[in-house]
Amino acid sequence: MSNRILIVEDEPEIAELEKDYLELSGFEVSIEKDGTSGLAKALAEEFDLIILDLMLPGMDGFEVTKQIRETKNLPILLVSAKKDDVDKIHGLGLGADDYITKPFSPSELVARVKAHISRFERISGSAQTANETVEIRGLKIDKSARRVWVNGEEKTFTTKEFDLLTFLAEHPNRVFTKEELFSEIWEMELVGDIATVTVHVKKIREKIESGKGKPEYIETIWGVGYRFKG
């Protein structure tokens, strides 16, 4: 069965171009032209990935992302003509998995779609393996169930937040650069997207750190990257 992709894009020429290239790569593609109908379709049907433009009539891509994330866990790829890091950081902070700026080559879009679906399928498959947990000072990560508890209280994580936290926790006391983390978790070495790592670390800290004094788990090594305290 082909992977299903939902494109939410109000520019017909762009939507059709994306659809053509994705279908040539074996994907089944649906198109919605505004945020409201895009959200309704995303919630009503099962898709393997959503390509979502930020500037949409009816409801913008930020709000669509937020509402999808409340009930569904699947890769979301944001598309925008804006190059501002503020929009990228906001979108990723709401739970999007990637951000691509117009204009872009259709082949790059297809490559990113394939990478995200492949990783998500591997992650979903791992949930059927034997139970594995990582426990460090009040932090418990259940890798098979993809659940996290901090001092007994369960916290909700997006796919990439969970992947990043688990990777760091499994490699305590080792310093990783942002580039290394981006390559490991997102599997794509793309210049200019390193802000993605910073955003996700910030979100993880908000969920696992007490906010009192120095970080208990993830340390910033200035000028280098991050280290998980073992």
N, C-alpha and C positions, 0 to 999 in steps of 0.2 A: 504494500500500500504506500502511495506517495505521501510525503510530508506535506501538510497543509499550511499555507502562508496567507495571512490577512494583511493587505496593504490598505492603509487609511491615508489617502492623499487627495487633495482637492484640485490638483493640476492633472487633467486627464492624460496629457502627453507623457508626463513623467510616470504616472501610474501604469500606463500601458507599456512603456518601455521596460519598467521594472518587471512587470508581469511576463512579457515576452522572454526576457533573459532567464527568469526563474523557471518558467515552463520548459525552456530548452534544456535546463539542468534537471528536469524531472520532478519539479514541484507542482503541486496543485494550488492555484492562486485565486483568491477572491479579492475584490476591490470595493471599498466604501469611500464616499467622497466628502464626508464631514464627520466631526468628532462624535456627535450624538449617535448616528447610525453605526459608526465604527465600534463604539463601546458596546452597543446593544448586540451586535453580531459577535464580538469577542466574548461576551458573557454567555451568549445563547448557544454557541457552537464550540467545537474543540479544534484548536489550531496548535501547530508546533512552534510557530514564531509569528510575531506581529511587527510589521514595518510601519512606523507611525510618524507622520509629519507633525511638527510642533504647531505650526500656524494653520489652524483649521477653523472653518465656520462651525457655529453651533457650540462647540466645546474644544478648547485647545488640547494639544498633546500632553501637556503636563497633567491636566485633570483626568484625561483618559487613562494615562499611566497609573495615576494614584488609585483610581477606582478599580482597574483591572487587578492591581496588586493586592487589593483587599480580599480577593477571593481566588485568584489564580496565580499559579507559579509556572511561567513559561518565558522564554527569552523575548525581550522587547528591544527593538532597534529603533532609536529615534533618528529622524532626518530633519535637517533644518538648513535654511540658507544663511542663518546667523552664525558667525564665527566666534561669538563671545563665549569665553569660558564660563561666564555666569550662568548662561542657559544650559551649557553642558553639565556643570556641577549640579544645578537644580534638578535637571532631568535624571541624572544618575542617582542623586540623593532620594528621589521618589521611587527608585527601584528599577529603572531601566538598566539594561545590560550593556548597551553600547550606544554610540552617538556618531553619526556620519554627516559631514557638512556638504551641502550642494555647492557647486556641481561635483559629482563623483562619477567614476566609471562604473557602468553596470557590472563589469567583471569583478570589481572590488566589492560591490554589494553582494553579489552571489557568493564570493569567498567568505565574507563575514557571516552570511546566513548559514552556510554549510558548517563553518567552525562552531557557531553557537549551538546549532541543532545537534551536531555530533557530540559536543561536550555535555549538553543537557541529557542526551540519551544515555551516555555513559554513567552520568551521575544518577539518573533514575534507575538504571540497571543495578547499580551498586547497592541500592536500597533493599535488594532481594538477597544480598549476601549475609553471612553470619554477622551477628551483632558486634560492633566495635565501639568502644568508648574511649575518650581522652578526658582525664580528670586532673586539673591543676588548681589547687588553692581555691576551692569553691566554685570553679568553673567546670561544668560537665558537658561534653560534646558527644552526642550519640550519632555516630557517622552513618549507621544503617538507616535510622529513622529520620536523620537530618534535623535533630532537635537540640536545643541548647538551654541549659539552666545556669543561672548565676545565684549561688547561695540558696538553691532550692526553688527559685522563681524562674519559670520558663520565659524565654525571650524569643521573639519572632525575627527571623533573618531572611533576607532575599537570597537567591541562589548564589550570587557572587560573594555576598557578605559571608555566607556560611563557608564557601570554598576557601576564601582568603583567611578567615579565622582558623579553620581546621589546618590549613597548610602551615601557618605560622606556629600554631600550638604543637604541631607534630615535629617542628624543627626549632625547639627552644634554644635560646642563647646564641643563635646564629643571626648575623646581620644580613638583611637582604636589601638591595637597592630597589627603588620603585620600578626601574626597568626590568629587573629580574622577576619581581612579583607580577608585573603586568604580563610579561611573557609566559609565566607559569600558569596564572589563573585565566587570562583571556586568550592565551595561545596565539597572540598576534603581536609582533613587534612593530607597532605603528608610532611614528614620531608625533609628538603633540598630544597624545592621549594619556600621558602619565598622570594627569590630574585625576583620572579615574581612580587610581590607587589611593590618592590622598582623600578623596571623597568617601570611599568605602572604609578606610581606616577610621575616619572621623565618625561614621555611622556605627561602626562596630564598637568603638570606645564609648559612645553614648549609651550603649546597651550593656556593656560588661564592666565598665569602670565605675567606681563610686563617685568620682568627681572631686574627691578630697585629697589634695596634695598630689604627689607624683603618681603616674600610671602604675597600676598593679600588674598589668599584663603586657600591654604593647608600648614599648618605648620608642621614641623618635631619636634616631642617631643623626644629629644635624649634619647636613652635607653629604650624608650617605643614604640612609633609608630607615628601616624599622627592624626591631628585634623583639621577640616574644620572651619575656622573663620566665626562665624555667624554675 
